[in-house]
Amino acid sequence: MLFELTTLRNDFEKDGFAIAPNLFTRSEVQRLKSECIDILEAVKAETGSVAGHGVHVGLATRSPVFQKAVGDERLLDILEG
Protein backbone atom coordinates (compact mmCIF):
# COMPACT_ATOMS: atom_id res chain seq x y z
CA MET A 1 0.00 0.00 0.00
CA LEU A 2 1.16 3.54 -0.69
CA PHE A 3 0.63 4.61 2.89
CA GLU A 4 0.97 3.13 6.32
CA LEU A 5 -2.21 1.94 8.01
CA THR A 6 -0.74 2.95 11.37
CA THR A 7 -0.31 6.51 10.12
CA LEU A 8 -3.91 6.59 8.87
CA ARG A 9 -5.20 5.29 12.20
CA ASN A 10 -3.13 7.83 14.13
CA ASP A 11 -4.34 10.66 11.91
CA PHE A 12 -7.93 9.54 12.40
CA GLU A 13 -7.55 9.34 16.17
CA LYS A 14 -5.94 12.79 16.29
CA ASP A 15 -8.00 14.68 13.69
CA GLY A 16 -11.22 12.71 13.24
CA PHE A 17 -10.37 11.97 9.61
CA ALA A 18 -7.52 10.52 7.58
CA ILE A 19 -6.34 11.07 4.04
CA ALA A 20 -5.23 8.08 1.98
CA PRO A 21 -3.25 9.59 -0.91
CA ASN A 22 -3.77 8.01 -4.31
CA LEU A 23 -6.33 5.52 -3.05
CA PHE A 24 -8.49 6.24 -6.09
CA THR A 25 -7.27 7.15 -9.56
CA ARG A 26 -7.70 10.67 -10.92
CA SER A 27 -10.51 9.52 -13.19
CA GLU A 28 -12.30 7.79 -10.30
CA VAL A 29 -12.02 10.95 -8.19
CA GLN A 30 -13.33 13.07 -11.07
CA ARG A 31 -16.32 10.74 -11.42
CA LEU A 32 -17.01 10.99 -7.66
CA LYS A 33 -16.77 14.80 -7.80
CA SER A 34 -19.16 14.89 -10.74
CA GLU A 35 -21.57 12.63 -8.90
CA CYS A 36 -21.41 14.92 -5.83
CA ILE A 37 -22.37 17.88 -7.97
CA ASP A 38 -25.29 15.94 -9.47
CA ILE A 39 -26.52 14.87 -6.02
CA LEU A 40 -26.24 18.37 -4.59
CA GLU A 41 -28.17 19.73 -7.56
CA ALA A 42 -30.87 17.12 -6.95
CA VAL A 43 -31.02 18.06 -3.24
CA LYS A 44 -31.30 21.72 -4.21
CA ALA A 45 -34.12 20.90 -6.64
CA GLU A 46 -35.93 18.91 -3.94
CA THR A 47 -35.47 21.34 -1.05
CA GLY A 48 -34.72 24.68 -2.66
CA SER A 49 -31.24 24.88 -1.11
CA VAL A 50 -28.27 22.80 -0.09
CA ALA A 51 -27.48 25.14 2.79
CA GLY A 52 -27.96 23.54 6.18
CA HIS A 53 -27.89 20.01 4.82
CA GLY A 54 -24.34 19.40 6.07
CA VAL A 55 -22.38 16.36 5.07
CA HIS A 56 -24.34 14.02 2.86
CA VAL A 57 -23.61 10.77 4.66
CA GLY A 58 -26.27 8.96 2.67
CA LEU A 59 -24.56 9.41 -0.70
CA ALA A 60 -24.36 5.65 -1.20
CA THR A 61 -28.12 5.36 -0.84
CA ARG A 62 -28.67 7.92 -3.58
CA SER A 63 -25.96 6.91 -5.99
CA PRO A 64 -24.74 3.71 -7.63
CA VAL A 65 -21.40 5.49 -8.16
CA PHE A 66 -20.96 5.92 -4.40
CA GLN A 67 -22.31 2.43 -3.72
CA LYS A 68 -19.47 1.09 -5.84
CA ALA A 69 -16.91 3.39 -4.16
CA VAL A 70 -17.81 2.43 -0.59
CA GLY A 71 -17.54 -1.23 -1.50
CA ASP A 72 -14.17 -0.85 -3.22
CA GLU A 73 -11.64 -3.35 -1.87
CA ARG A 74 -8.94 -0.70 -1.59
CA LEU A 75 -11.10 1.28 0.82
CA LEU A 76 -12.34 -1.78 2.67
CA ASP A 77 -8.77 -2.98 3.19
CA ILE A 78 -8.05 0.25 5.05
CA LEU A 79 -11.24 0.18 7.08
CA GLU A 80 -10.86 -3.46 8.01
CA GLY A 81 -7.04 -3.15 8.38
C-alpha positions in Angstrom: 0.0 0.0 0.0 1.2 3.5 -0.7 0.6 4.6 2.9 1.0 3.1 6.3 -2.2 1.9 8.0 -0.7 2.9 11.4 -0.3 6.5 10.1 -3.9 6.6 8.9 -5.2 5.3 12.2 -3.1 7.8 14.1 -4.3 10.7 11.9 -7.9 9.5 12.4 -7.6 9.3 16.2 -5.9 12.8 16.3 -8.0 14.7 13.7 -11.2 12.7 13.2 -10.4 12.0 9.6 -7.5 10.5 7.6 -6.3 11.1 4.0 -5.2 8.1 2.0 -3.3 9.6 -0.9 -3.8 8.0 -4.3 -6.3 5.5 -3.1 -8.5 6.2 -6.1 -7.3 7.1 -9.6 -7.7 10.7 -10.9 -10.5 9.5 -13.2 -12.3 7.8 -10.3 -12.0 10.9 -8.2 -13.3 13.1 -11.1 -16.3 10.7 -11.4 -17.0 11.0 -7.7 -16.8 14.8 -7.8 -19.2 14.9 -10.7 -21.6 12.6 -8.9 -21.4 14.9 -5.8 -22.4 17.9 -8.0 -25.3 15.9 -9.5 -26.5 14.9 -6.0 -26.2 18.4 -4.6 -28.2 19.7 -7.6 -30.9 17.1 -6.9 -31.0 18.1 -3.2 -31.3 21.7 -4.2 -34.1 20.9 -6.6 -35.9 18.9 -3.9 -35.5 21.3 -1.0 -34.7 24.7 -2.7 -31.2 24.9 -1.1 -28.3 22.8 -0.1 -27.5 25.1 2.8 -28.0 23.5 6.2 -27.9 20.0 4.8 -24.3 19.4 6.1 -22.4 16.4 5.1 -24.3 14.0 2.9 -23.6 10.8 4.7 -26.3 9.0 2.7 -24.6 9.4 -0.7 -24.4 5.7 -1.2 -28.1 5.4 -0.8 -28.7 7.9 -3.6 -26.0 6.9 -6.0 -24.7 3.7 -7.6 -21.4 5.5 -8.2 -21.0 5.9 -4.4 -22.3 2.4 -3.7 -19.5 1.1 -5.8 -16.9 3.4 -4.2 -17.8 2.4 -0.6 -17.5 -1.2 -1.5 -14.2 -0.9 -3.2 -11.6 -3.4 -1.9 -8.9 -0.7 -1.6 -11.1 1.3 0.8 -12.3 -1.8 2.7 -8.8 -3.0 3.2 -8.1 0.3 5.1 -11.2 0.2 7.1 -10.9 -3.5 8.0 -7.0 -3.1 8.4 
